[in-house]
């Protein structure tokens, strides 16, 4: 449902490059398998999902205008 509401230029990137899982949810057993089966998109889990979230949050806090660019409403 979220992908259907995503702007076309961003959804094209998702379809081409797949979905990257980060954060605690990425640690749920077989979530990547379920998402791959349901979406038929490539699913990647970052090497360190928790740290990835912290680094991403830090980048956004350093540049709040970036948040406006990446937020999907």
N, C-alpha and C positions, 0 to 999 in steps of 0.2 A: 504494500500500500504506500509506504513512504517513497519508494522509487517511482511510483506513478505520479506523485506530487512534486518530484524533483525537477528543476529546470532541465530542459533538453540537453544543454551543453554539459551539465554535470552528470546526468544519467547516462549519457554516451560514454563518459569516462568510466563509470561504474561497470557498464556492460563490457567495455574493452579491457579494463584492467582488473575487474573483480572487486571484492570486498576484503578489507583488512580489519581483522578483529583485534581490539586492544582492550585493556582494562580487565576487571575481574570476570566479566562475562566470557571473555576469551578463554578463561581457564576451565569453564564448564566442559565436562567430558563429552566429546562427540558433538558439540555445538557446531563446529565447522562442518562436520559430515552432514548434519541435518540441514544447515543452511545451503550447502552445496546441492543437496538433493532437491530442496524446495525451490531454490532460485535458479539452478542450473548455471550459476556463475562461479568463477574461481574464487576460493576462499583462502586467505592467508592469515595465519596467526603470527604476530610479531614475536621475536625471540624472547622479549621480556615485556609482556603486556602491561604490567603495572607501571613500570618505569616509563614506558612509551606514553601513557596517559599523563604522567607528571611532566614529562618534557614538553608535550603538546600544550598543556595548560600554561606552562611557563612561557612558551612562545606567544600565546594569545595575550597573556598579561603584559608582556613586553611591548605588544603592538595591538592595542584594542581595536584599531581599524580593521585588522585582520579578521577579528570575530565577525564583523559585519559582512565581510566577503565570503566567509565559509558557512554562515548560518543559513539554514533552509527553513523558511517559515511557511 
